[in-house]
Amino acid sequence: MNHNRWKLKREQELGADHGESEETRAERAEIRLAMAFAKAVYDRRKELGLSQSDVAERAGLTQAKVSRIEGADAVPTLPLLRRLARALDASLSIALDEDQEKVAFVARTAA
């Protein structure tokens, strides 16, 4: 999969607000959040050396569902977020700001 989709060319070209409607800004914020989550899942999976199938098995999902999540093509529910965090041996941290979203899986410390 080509992960260049995480950085939309259109978003890069638009940069700051250029008279966009509120609806367009909200839509772009949703896309940024979905892409931030997708990248966080991908990065944590790679950090653990897992395949999409490995994560799917750990989370009780299909490999296709993990692929859709990493491609920012799926909107995760709260139970799915919990399942993914457990499958990736991490806590999930999501910070939402007016113009920035940060999503990170934080490795659990050994007890």
Backbone as XML, in Angstrom:
<?xml version="1.0"?>
<chain id="A" units="angstrom">
  <residue number="1" name="MET">
    <atom name="N" x="0.823" y="-1.172" z="0.000"/>
    <atom name="CA" x="0.000" y="0.000" z="0.000"/>
    <atom name="C" x="0.877" y="1.249" z="0.000"/>
  </residue>
  <residue number="2" name="ASN">
    <atom name="N" x="0.504" y="2.227" z="-0.762"/>
    <atom name="CA" x="1.242" y="3.479" z="-0.830"/>
    <atom name="C" x="0.737" y="4.422" z="0.252"/>
  </residue>
  <residue number="3" name="HIS">
    <atom name="N" x="1.588" y="4.727" z="1.225"/>
    <atom name="CA" x="1.156" y="5.550" z="2.349"/>
    <atom name="C" x="1.298" y="7.038" z="2.086"/>
  </residue>
  <residue number="4" name="ASN">
    <atom name="N" x="1.534" y="7.400" z="0.838"/>
    <atom name="CA" x="1.554" y="8.814" z="0.495"/>
    <atom name="C" x="0.170" y="9.425" z="0.584"/>
  </residue>
  <residue number="5" name="ARG">
    <atom name="N" x="-0.857" y="8.589" z="0.668"/>
    <atom name="CA" x="-2.225" y="9.093" z="0.806"/>
    <atom name="C" x="-2.391" y="9.858" z="2.104"/>
  </residue>
  <residue number="6" name="TRP">
    <atom name="N" x="-1.515" y="9.633" z="3.079"/>
    <atom name="CA" x="-1.628" y="10.313" z="4.366"/>
    <atom name="C" x="-1.407" y="11.810" z="4.218"/>
  </residue>
  <residue number="7" name="LYS">
    <atom name="N" x="-0.726" y="12.205" z="3.187"/>
    <atom name="CA" x="-0.497" y="13.628" z="2.946"/>
    <atom name="C" x="-1.182" y="13.991" z="1.636"/>
  </residue>
  <residue number="8" name="LEU">
    <atom name="N" x="-2.362" y="14.476" z="1.768"/>
    <atom name="CA" x="-3.127" y="14.801" z="0.576"/>
    <atom name="C" x="-2.510" y="15.988" z="-0.150"/>
  </residue>
  <residue number="9" name="LYS">
    <atom name="N" x="-2.301" y="15.812" z="-1.436"/>
    <atom name="CA" x="-1.724" y="16.885" z="-2.228"/>
    <atom name="C" x="-2.591" y="18.128" z="-2.145"/>
  </residue>
  <residue number="10" name="ARG">
    <atom name="N" x="-3.872" y="17.939" z="-2.175"/>
    <atom name="CA" x="-4.791" y="19.083" z="-2.111"/>
    <atom name="C" x="-4.598" y="19.850" z="-0.811"/>
  </residue>
  <residue number="11" name="GLU">
    <atom name="N" x="-4.447" y="19.147" z="0.286"/>
    <atom name="CA" x="-4.255" y="19.802" z="1.576"/>
    <atom name="C" x="-2.942" y="20.567" z="1.595"/>
  </residue>
  <residue number="12" name="GLN">
    <atom name="N" x="-1.900" y="19.999" z="1.017"/>
    <atom name="CA" x="-0.609" y="20.677" z="0.973"/>
    <atom name="C" x="-0.706" y="21.951" z="0.142"/>
  </residue>
  <residue number="13" name="GLU">
    <atom name="N" x="-1.440" y="21.888" z="-0.957"/>
    <atom name="CA" x="-1.564" y="23.044" z="-1.834"/>
    <atom name="C" x="-2.386" y="24.151" z="-1.185"/>
  </residue>
  <residue number="14" name="LEU">
    <atom name="N" x="-3.410" y="23.771" z="-0.452"/>
    <atom name="CA" x="-4.281" y="24.778" z="0.145"/>
    <atom name="C" x="-3.616" y="25.501" z="1.310"/>
  </residue>
  <residue number="15" name="GLY">
    <atom name="N" x="-2.820" y="24.759" z="2.091"/>
    <atom name="CA" x="-2.139" y="25.375" z="3.228"/>
    <atom name="C" x="-3.121" y="25.993" z="4.187"/>
  </residue>
  <residue number="16" name="ALA">
    <atom name="N" x="-3.005" y="27.268" z="4.434"/>
    <atom name="CA" x="-3.881" y="27.965" z="5.376"/>
    <atom name="C" x="-5.256" y="28.173" z="4.762"/>
  </residue>
  <residue number="17" name="ASP">
    <atom name="N" x="-6.149" y="28.662" z="5.574"/>
    <atom name="CA" x="-7.529" y="28.919" z="5.162"/>
    <atom name="C" x="-7.566" y="29.893" z="3.981"/>
  </residue>
  <residue number="18" name="HIS">
    <atom name="N" x="-8.167" y="29.468" z="2.896"/>
    <atom name="CA" x="-8.306" y="30.306" z="1.707"/>
    <atom name="C" x="-9.780" y="30.485" z="1.391"/>
  </residue>
  <residue number="19" name="GLY">
    <atom name="N" x="-10.531" y="30.918" z="2.370"/>
    <atom name="CA" x="-11.944" y="31.156" z="2.131"/>
    <atom name="C" x="-12.775" y="29.887" z="2.049"/>
  </residue>
  <residue number="20" name="GLU">
    <atom name="N" x="-12.319" y="28.822" z="2.662"/>
    <atom name="CA" x="-13.079" y="27.577" z="2.650"/>
    <atom name="C" x="-14.332" y="27.736" z="3.499"/>
  </residue>
  <residue number="21" name="SER">
    <atom name="N" x="-15.336" y="26.986" z="3.151"/>
    <atom name="CA" x="-16.550" y="26.982" z="3.954"/>
    <atom name="C" x="-16.297" y="26.213" z="5.247"/>
  </residue>
  <residue number="22" name="GLU">
    <atom name="N" x="-17.130" y="26.433" z="6.234"/>
    <atom name="CA" x="-17.016" y="25.718" z="7.508"/>
    <atom name="C" x="-17.161" y="24.210" z="7.280"/>
  </residue>
  <residue number="23" name="GLU">
    <atom name="N" x="-18.039" y="23.833" z="6.390"/>
    <atom name="CA" x="-18.252" y="22.418" z="6.068"/>
    <atom name="C" x="-16.985" y="21.791" z="5.486"/>
  </residue>
  <residue number="24" name="THR">
    <atom name="N" x="-16.323" y="22.506" z="4.596"/>
    <atom name="CA" x="-15.092" y="22.003" z="3.987"/>
    <atom name="C" x="-13.994" y="21.880" z="5.030"/>
  </residue>
  <residue number="25" name="ARG">
    <atom name="N" x="-13.861" y="22.877" z="5.909"/>
    <atom name="CA" x="-12.853" y="22.805" z="6.967"/>
    <atom name="C" x="-13.109" y="21.618" z="7.887"/>
  </residue>
  <residue number="26" name="ALA">
    <atom name="N" x="-14.369" y="21.386" z="8.236"/>
    <atom name="CA" x="-14.721" y="20.258" z="9.108"/>
    <atom name="C" x="-14.409" y="18.931" z="8.419"/>
  </residue>
  <residue number="27" name="GLU">
    <atom name="N" x="-14.713" y="18.853" z="7.144"/>
    <atom name="CA" x="-14.442" y="17.633" z="6.379"/>
    <atom name="C" x="-12.938" y="17.364" z="6.312"/>
  </residue>
  <residue number="28" name="ARG">
    <atom name="N" x="-12.156" y="18.409" z="6.088"/>
    <atom name="CA" x="-10.714" y="18.249" z="6.025"/>
    <atom name="C" x="-10.146" y="17.840" z="7.389"/>
  </residue>
  <residue number="29" name="ALA">
    <atom name="N" x="-10.728" y="18.359" z="8.469"/>
    <atom name="CA" x="-10.284" y="17.981" z="9.816"/>
    <atom name="C" x="-10.562" y="16.501" z="10.059"/>
  </residue>
  <residue number="30" name="GLU">
    <atom name="N" x="-11.704" y="16.009" z="9.608"/>
    <atom name="CA" x="-12.026" y="14.585" z="9.746"/>
    <atom name="C" x="-11.037" y="13.729" z="8.969"/>
  </residue>
  <residue number="31" name="ILE">
    <atom name="N" x="-10.686" y="14.174" z="7.791"/>
    <atom name="CA" x="-9.732" y="13.423" z="6.968"/>
    <atom name="C" x="-8.362" y="13.402" z="7.640"/>
  </residue>
  <residue number="32" name="ARG">
    <atom name="N" x="-7.926" y="14.538" z="8.168"/>
    <atom name="CA" x="-6.639" y="14.584" z="8.867"/>
    <atom name="C" x="-6.626" y="13.633" z="10.053"/>
  </residue>
  <residue number="33" name="LEU">
    <atom name="N" x="-7.725" y="13.585" z="10.809"/>
    <atom name="CA" x="-7.803" y="12.697" z="11.965"/>
    <atom name="C" x="-7.748" y="11.234" z="11.529"/>
  </residue>
  <residue number="34" name="ALA">
    <atom name="N" x="-8.486" y="10.888" z="10.484"/>
    <atom name="CA" x="-8.472" y="9.515" z="9.979"/>
    <atom name="C" x="-7.066" y="9.127" z="9.506"/>
  </residue>
  <residue number="35" name="MET">
    <atom name="N" x="-6.386" y="10.055" z="8.859"/>
    <atom name="CA" x="-5.038" y="9.769" z="8.372"/>
    <atom name="C" x="-4.049" y="9.671" z="9.526"/>
  </residue>
  <residue number="36" name="ALA">
    <atom name="N" x="-4.212" y="10.499" z="10.552"/>
    <atom name="CA" x="-3.333" y="10.426" z="11.725"/>
    <atom name="C" x="-3.502" y="9.083" z="12.426"/>
  </residue>
  <residue number="37" name="PHE">
    <atom name="N" x="-4.750" y="8.621" z="12.542"/>
    <atom name="CA" x="-4.999" y="7.324" z="13.169"/>
    <atom name="C" x="-4.411" y="6.200" z="12.323"/>
  </residue>
  <residue number="38" name="ALA">
    <atom name="N" x="-4.623" y="6.266" z="11.017"/>
    <atom name="CA" x="-4.093" y="5.241" z="10.110"/>
    <atom name="C" x="-2.581" y="5.146" z="10.232"/>
  </residue>
  <residue number="39" name="LYS">
    <atom name="N" x="-1.921" y="6.284" z="10.255"/>
    <atom name="CA" x="-0.460" y="6.306" z="10.364"/>
    <atom name="C" x="-0.004" y="5.754" z="11.709"/>
  </residue>
  <residue number="40" name="ALA">
    <atom name="N" x="-0.728" y="6.065" z="12.779"/>
    <atom name="CA" x="-0.361" y="5.563" z="14.111"/>
    <atom name="C" x="-0.458" y="4.040" z="14.158"/>
  </residue>
  <residue number="41" name="VAL">
    <atom name="N" x="-1.507" y="3.481" z="13.573"/>
    <atom name="CA" x="-1.660" y="2.020" z="13.535"/>
    <atom name="C" x="-0.515" y="1.404" z="12.734"/>
  </residue>
  <residue number="42" name="TYR">
    <atom name="N" x="-0.265" y="1.956" z="11.568"/>
    <atom name="CA" x="0.807" y="1.441" z="10.704"/>
    <atom name="C" x="2.167" y="1.509" z="11.407"/>
  </residue>
  <residue number="43" name="ASP">
    <atom name="N" x="2.465" y="2.679" z="11.978"/>
    <atom name="CA" x="3.770" y="2.852" z="12.640"/>
    <atom name="C" x="3.952" y="1.873" z="13.800"/>
  </residue>
  <residue number="44" name="ARG">
    <atom name="N" x="2.918" y="1.707" z="14.627"/>
    <atom name="CA" x="3.029" y="0.795" z="15.776"/>
    <atom name="C" x="3.158" y="-0.653" z="15.297"/>
  </residue>
  <residue number="45" name="ARG">
    <atom name="N" x="2.400" y="-1.018" z="14.273"/>
    <atom name="CA" x="2.480" y="-2.382" z="13.733"/>
    <atom name="C" x="3.888" y="-2.660" z="13.241"/>
  </residue>
  <residue number="46" name="LYS">
    <atom name="N" x="4.466" y="-1.717" z="12.500"/>
    <atom name="CA" x="5.820" y="-1.890" z="11.976"/>
    <atom name="C" x="6.839" y="-1.939" z="13.115"/>
  </residue>
  <residue number="47" name="GLU">
    <atom name="N" x="6.639" y="-1.100" z="14.138"/>
    <atom name="CA" x="7.535" y="-1.078" z="15.295"/>
    <atom name="C" x="7.582" y="-2.446" z="15.967"/>
  </residue>
  <residue number="48" name="LEU">
    <atom name="N" x="6.437" y="-3.134" z="16.000"/>
    <atom name="CA" x="6.356" y="-4.456" z="16.614"/>
    <atom name="C" x="6.777" y="-5.571" z="15.651"/>
  </residue>
  <residue number="49" name="GLY">
    <atom name="N" x="6.975" y="-5.240" z="14.384"/>
    <atom name="CA" x="7.349" y="-6.243" z="13.397"/>
    <atom name="C" x="6.203" y="-7.180" z="13.039"/>
  </residue>
  <residue number="50" name="LEU">
    <atom name="N" x="4.986" y="-6.662" z="13.104"/>
    <atom name="CA" x="3.798" y="-7.473" z="12.823"/>
    <atom name="C" x="3.271" y="-7.217" z="11.420"/>
  </residue>
  <residue number="51" name="SER">
    <atom name="N" x="2.660" y="-8.238" z="10.856"/>
    <atom name="CA" x="1.966" y="-8.075" z="9.583"/>
    <atom name="C" x="0.534" y="-7.635" z="9.872"/>
  </residue>
  <residue number="52" name="GLN">
    <atom name="N" x="-0.159" y="-7.209" z="8.843"/>
    <atom name="CA" x="-1.573" y="-6.862" z="9.014"/>
    <atom name="C" x="-2.355" y="-8.088" z="9.483"/>
  </residue>
  <residue number="53" name="SER">
    <atom name="N" x="-1.995" y="-9.248" z="8.990"/>
    <atom name="CA" x="-2.677" y="-10.485" z="9.411"/>
    <atom name="C" x="-2.441" y="-10.767" z="10.889"/>
  </residue>
  <residue number="54" name="ASP">
    <atom name="N" x="-1.223" y="-10.497" z="11.365"/>
    <atom name="CA" x="-0.924" y="-10.687" z="12.789"/>
    <atom name="C" x="-1.804" y="-9.786" z="13.652"/>
  </residue>
  <residue number="55" name="VAL">
    <atom name="N" x="-1.891" y="-8.516" z="13.277"/>
    <atom name="CA" x="-2.715" y="-7.573" z="14.038"/>
    <atom name="C" x="-4.175" y="-7.993" z="13.972"/>
  </residue>
  <residue number="56" name="ALA">
    <atom name="N" x="-4.611" y="-8.399" z="12.796"/>
    <atom name="CA" x="-5.998" y="-8.830" z="12.635"/>
    <atom name="C" x="-6.321" y="-10.004" z="13.558"/>
  </residue>
  <residue number="57" name="GLU">
    <atom name="N" x="-5.439" y="-10.978" z="13.603"/>
    <atom name="CA" x="-5.645" y="-12.141" z="14.462"/>
    <atom name="C" x="-5.695" y="-11.731" z="15.930"/>
  </residue>
  <residue number="58" name="ARG">
    <atom name="N" x="-4.778" y="-10.876" z="16.342"/>
    <atom name="CA" x="-4.737" y="-10.419" z="17.736"/>
    <atom name="C" x="-5.996" y="-9.631" z="18.123"/>
  </residue>
  <residue number="59" name="ALA">
    <atom name="N" x="-6.537" y="-8.884" z="17.160"/>
    <atom name="CA" x="-7.685" y="-8.015" z="17.442"/>
    <atom name="C" x="-9.024" y="-8.663" z="17.113"/>
  </residue>
  <residue number="60" name="GLY">
    <atom name="N" x="-8.992" y="-9.855" z="16.539"/>
    <atom name="CA" x="-10.241" y="-10.502" z="16.147"/>
    <atom name="C" x="-10.888" y="-9.838" z="14.948"/>
  </residue>
  <residue number="61" name="LEU">
    <atom name="N" x="-10.046" y="-9.373" z="14.027"/>
    <atom name="CA" x="-10.515" y="-8.710" z="12.816"/>
    <atom name="C" x="-10.044" y="-9.485" z="11.598"/>
  </residue>
  <residue number="62" name="THR">
    <atom name="N" x="-10.424" y="-9.018" z="10.436"/>
    <atom name="CA" x="-9.881" y="-9.579" z="9.204"/>
    <atom name="C" x="-8.697" y="-8.726" z="8.762"/>
  </residue>
  <residue number="63" name="GLN">
    <atom name="N" x="-7.837" y="-9.318" z="7.953"/>
    <atom name="CA" x="-6.708" y="-8.564" z="7.414"/>
    <atom name="C" x="-7.223" y="-7.406" z="6.569"/>
  </residue>
  <residue number="64" name="ALA">
    <atom name="N" x="-8.321" y="-7.616" z="5.857"/>
    <atom name="CA" x="-8.897" y="-6.558" z="5.023"/>
    <atom name="C" x="-9.344" y="-5.369" z="5.866"/>
  </residue>
  <residue number="65" name="LYS">
    <atom name="N" x="-9.888" y="-5.630" z="7.048"/>
    <atom name="CA" x="-10.314" y="-4.541" z="7.932"/>
    <atom name="C" x="-9.104" y="-3.745" z="8.409"/>
  </residue>
  <residue number="66" name="VAL">
    <atom name="N" x="-8.022" y="-4.421" z="8.775"/>
    <atom name="CA" x="-6.799" y="-3.729" z="9.195"/>
    <atom name="C" x="-6.265" y="-2.890" z="8.032"/>
  </residue>
  <residue number="67" name="SER">
    <atom name="N" x="-6.322" y="-3.429" z="6.830"/>
    <atom name="CA" x="-5.880" y="-2.688" z="5.657"/>
    <atom name="C" x="-6.717" y="-1.427" z="5.462"/>
  </residue>
  <residue number="68" name="ARG">
    <atom name="N" x="-8.030" y="-1.533" z="5.627"/>
    <atom name="CA" x="-8.908" y="-0.363" z="5.495"/>
    <atom name="C" x="-8.592" y="0.672" z="6.570"/>
  </residue>
  <residue number="69" name="ILE">
    <atom name="N" x="-8.301" y="0.206" z="7.784"/>
    <atom name="CA" x="-7.950" y="1.128" z="8.873"/>
    <atom name="C" x="-6.661" y="1.866" z="8.524"/>
  </residue>
  <residue number="70" name="GLU">
    <atom name="N" x="-5.654" y="1.132" z="8.076"/>
    <atom name="CA" x="-4.370" y="1.750" z="7.723"/>
    <atom name="C" x="-4.479" y="2.633" z="6.493"/>
  </residue>
  <residue number="71" name="GLY">
    <atom name="N" x="-5.465" y="2.407" z="5.687"/>
    <atom name="CA" x="-5.682" y="3.230" z="4.498"/>
    <atom name="C" x="-6.612" y="4.398" z="4.750"/>
  </residue>
  <residue number="72" name="ALA">
    <atom name="N" x="-6.992" y="4.589" z="6.015"/>
    <atom name="CA" x="-7.906" y="5.668" z="6.418"/>
    <atom name="C" x="-9.260" y="5.535" z="5.725"/>
  </residue>
  <residue number="73" name="ASP">
    <atom name="N" x="-9.632" y="4.298" z="5.422"/>
    <atom name="CA" x="-10.903" y="4.037" z="4.749"/>
    <atom name="C" x="-11.967" y="3.502" z="5.696"/>
  </residue>
  <residue number="74" name="ALA">
    <atom name="N" x="-11.671" y="3.453" z="6.992"/>
    <atom name="CA" x="-12.630" y="2.927" z="7.967"/>
    <atom name="C" x="-12.705" y="3.884" z="9.144"/>
  </residue>
  <residue number="75" name="VAL">
    <atom name="N" x="-13.903" y="4.074" z="9.655"/>
    <atom name="CA" x="-14.097" y="4.911" z="10.833"/>
    <atom name="C" x="-14.207" y="3.972" z="12.032"/>
  </residue>
  <residue number="76" name="PRO">
    <atom name="N" x="-13.189" y="3.986" z="12.911"/>
    <atom name="CA" x="-13.202" y="3.046" z="14.028"/>
    <atom name="C" x="-14.184" y="3.456" z="15.126"/>
  </residue>
  <residue number="77" name="THR">
    <atom name="N" x="-14.803" y="2.466" z="15.719"/>
    <atom name="CA" x="-15.669" y="2.689" z="16.870"/>
    <atom name="C" x="-14.814" y="2.625" z="18.132"/>
  </residue>
  <residue number="78" name="LEU">
    <atom name="N" x="-15.368" y="3.034" z="19.249"/>
    <atom name="CA" x="-14.621" y="2.956" z="20.507"/>
    <atom name="C" x="-14.214" y="1.520" z="20.846"/>
  </residue>
  <residue number="79" name="PRO">
    <atom name="N" x="-15.113" y="0.531" z="20.709"/>
    <atom name="CA" x="-14.670" y="-0.850" z="20.980"/>
    <atom name="C" x="-13.536" y="-1.294" z="20.045"/>
  </residue>
  <residue number="80" name="LEU">
    <atom name="N" x="-13.576" y="-0.851" z="18.794"/>
    <atom name="CA" x="-12.510" y="-1.210" z="17.859"/>
    <atom name="C" x="-11.195" y="-0.553" z="18.264"/>
  </residue>
  <residue number="81" name="LEU">
    <atom name="N" x="-11.258" y="0.686" z="18.742"/>
    <atom name="CA" x="-10.044" y="1.356" z="19.214"/>
    <atom name="C" x="-9.419" y="0.575" z="20.357"/>
  </residue>
  <residue number="82" name="ARG">
    <atom name="N" x="-10.251" y="0.093" z="21.271"/>
    <atom name="CA" x="-9.757" y="-0.696" z="22.402"/>
    <atom name="C" x="-9.115" y="-1.993" z="21.912"/>
  </residue>
  <residue number="83" name="ARG">
    <atom name="N" x="-9.764" y="-2.675" z="20.975"/>
    <atom name="CA" x="-9.230" y="-3.938" z="20.452"/>
    <atom name="C" x="-7.888" y="-3.726" z="19.764"/>
  </residue>
  <residue number="84" name="LEU">
    <atom name="N" x="-7.785" y="-2.640" z="19.009"/>
    <atom name="CA" x="-6.518" y="-2.355" z="18.329"/>
    <atom name="C" x="-5.411" y="-2.017" z="19.325"/>
  </residue>
  <residue number="85" name="ALA">
    <atom name="N" x="-5.741" y="-1.230" z="20.346"/>
    <atom name="CA" x="-4.734" y="-0.895" z="21.358"/>
    <atom name="C" x="-4.215" y="-2.161" z="22.036"/>
  </residue>
  <residue number="86" name="ARG">
    <atom name="N" x="-5.114" y="-3.061" z="22.379"/>
    <atom name="CA" x="-4.690" y="-4.321" z="23.001"/>
    <atom name="C" x="-3.851" y="-5.152" z="22.036"/>
  </residue>
  <residue number="87" name="ALA">
    <atom name="N" x="-4.285" y="-5.222" z="20.793"/>
    <atom name="CA" x="-3.560" y="-6.014" z="19.795"/>
    <atom name="C" x="-2.164" y="-5.458" z="19.548"/>
  </residue>
  <residue number="88" name="LEU">
    <atom name="N" x="-2.004" y="-4.150" z="19.722"/>
    <atom name="CA" x="-0.718" y="-3.501" z="19.482"/>
    <atom name="C" x="0.062" y="-3.289" z="20.777"/>
  </residue>
  <residue number="89" name="ASP">
    <atom name="N" x="-0.370" y="-3.942" z="21.853"/>
    <atom name="CA" x="0.308" y="-3.860" z="23.156"/>
    <atom name="C" x="0.614" y="-2.415" z="23.543"/>
  </residue>
  <residue number="90" name="ALA">
    <atom name="N" x="-0.412" y="-1.576" z="23.477"/>
    <atom name="CA" x="-0.190" y="-0.151" z="23.722"/>
    <atom name="C" x="-1.450" y="0.504" z="24.270"/>
  </residue>
  <residue number="91" name="SER">
    <atom name="N" x="-1.241" y="1.689" z="24.799"/>
    <atom name="CA" x="-2.347" y="2.572" z="25.138"/>
    <atom name="C" x="-2.517" y="3.521" z="23.968"/>
  </residue>
  <residue number="92" name="LEU">
    <atom name="N" x="-3.746" y="3.932" z="23.731"/>
    <atom name="CA" x="-4.028" y="4.838" z="22.631"/>
    <atom name="C" x="-4.237" y="6.241" z="23.186"/>
  </residue>
  <residue number="93" name="SER">
    <atom name="N" x="-3.502" y="7.187" z="22.639"/>
    <atom name="CA" x="-3.605" y="8.577" z="23.050"/>
    <atom name="C" x="-4.073" y="9.401" z="21.861"/>
  </residue>
  <residue number="94" name="ILE">
    <atom name="N" x="-5.173" y="10.133" z="22.061"/>
    <atom name="CA" x="-5.708" y="10.987" z="20.996"/>
    <atom name="C" x="-5.851" y="12.393" z="21.552"/>
  </residue>
  <residue number="95" name="ALA">
    <atom name="N" x="-5.208" y="13.354" z="20.905"/>
    <atom name="CA" x="-5.313" y="14.754" z="21.308"/>
    <atom name="C" x="-5.927" y="15.530" z="20.151"/>
  </residue>
  <residue number="96" name="LEU">
    <atom name="N" x="-7.009" y="16.218" z="20.431"/>
    <atom name="CA" x="-7.702" y="16.982" z="19.401"/>
    <atom name="C" x="-7.602" y="18.459" z="19.730"/>
  </residue>
  <residue number="97" name="ASP">
    <atom name="N" x="-7.119" y="19.213" z="18.778"/>
    <atom name="CA" x="-7.001" y="20.648" z="18.936"/>
    <atom name="C" x="-7.750" y="21.290" z="17.777"/>
  </residue>
  <residue number="98" name="GLU">
    <atom name="N" x="-7.856" y="22.594" z="17.802"/>
    <atom name="CA" x="-8.607" y="23.294" z="16.764"/>
    <atom name="C" x="-8.067" y="23.042" z="15.363"/>
  </residue>
  <residue number="99" name="ASP">
    <atom name="N" x="-6.755" y="23.016" z="15.235"/>
    <atom name="CA" x="-6.165" y="22.860" z="13.906"/>
    <atom name="C" x="-5.158" y="21.726" z="13.817"/>
  </residue>
  <residue number="100" name="GLN">
    <atom name="N" x="-5.190" y="20.829" z="14.796"/>
    <atom name="CA" x="-4.214" y="19.737" z="14.802"/>
    <atom name="C" x="-4.784" y="18.533" z="15.537"/>
  </residue>
  <residue number="101" name="GLU">
    <atom name="N" x="-4.486" y="17.358" z="15.029"/>
    <atom name="CA" x="-4.870" y="16.115" z="15.670"/>
    <atom name="C" x="-3.616" y="15.294" z="15.887"/>
  </residue>
  <residue number="102" name="LYS">
    <atom name="N" x="-3.510" y="14.683" z="17.047"/>
    <atom name="CA" x="-2.361" y="13.825" z="17.323"/>
    <atom name="C" x="-2.886" y="12.495" z="17.842"/>
  </residue>
  <residue number="103" name="VAL">
    <atom name="N" x="-2.458" y="11.431" z="17.201"/>
    <atom name="CA" x="-2.842" y="10.080" z="17.569"/>
    <atom name="C" x="-1.559" y="9.292" z="17.768"/>
  </residue>
  <residue number="104" name="ALA">
    <atom name="N" x="-1.450" y="8.607" z="18.904"/>
    <atom name="CA" x="-0.243" y="7.842" z="19.170"/>
    <atom name="C" x="-0.562" y="6.594" z="19.983"/>
  </residue>
  <residue number="105" name="PHE">
    <atom name="N" x="0.099" y="5.522" z="19.654"/>
    <atom name="CA" x="0.063" y="4.322" z="20.470"/>
    <atom name="C" x="1.286" y="4.368" z="21.346"/>
  </residue>
  <residue number="106" name="VAL">
    <atom name="N" x="1.082" y="4.318" z="22.652"/>
    <atom name="CA" x="2.168" y="4.382" z="23.622"/>
    <atom name="C" x="2.373" y="2.976" z="24.183"/>
  </residue>
  <residue number="107" name="ALA">
    <atom name="N" x="3.576" y="2.457" z="23.989"/>
    <atom name="CA" x="3.886" y="1.098" z="24.432"/>
    <atom name="C" x="3.621" y="0.961" z="25.929"/>
  </residue>
  <residue number="108" name="ARG">
    <atom name="N" x="3.016" y="-0.146" z="26.290"/>
    <atom name="CA" x="2.785" y="-0.419" z="27.710"/>
    <atom name="C" x="4.109" y="-0.809" z="28.362"/>
  </residue>
  <residue number="109" name="THR">
    <atom name="N" x="4.289" y="-0.336" z="29.577"/>
    <atom name="CA" x="5.507" y="-0.709" z="30.308"/>
    <atom name="C" x="5.315" y="-2.073" z="30.920"/>
  </residue>
  <residue number="110" name="ALA">
    <atom name="N" x="6.387" y="-2.843" z="30.963"/>
    <atom name="CA" x="6.324" y="-4.182" z="31.551"/>
    <atom name="C" x="6.098" y="-4.066" z="33.058"/>
  </residue>
  <residue number="111" name="ALA">
    <atom name="N" x="5.190" y="-4.884" z="33.561"/>
    <atom name="CA" x="4.895" y="-4.819" z="34.996"/>
    <atom name="C" x="5.685" y="-5.840" z="35.766"/>
  </residue>
</chain>
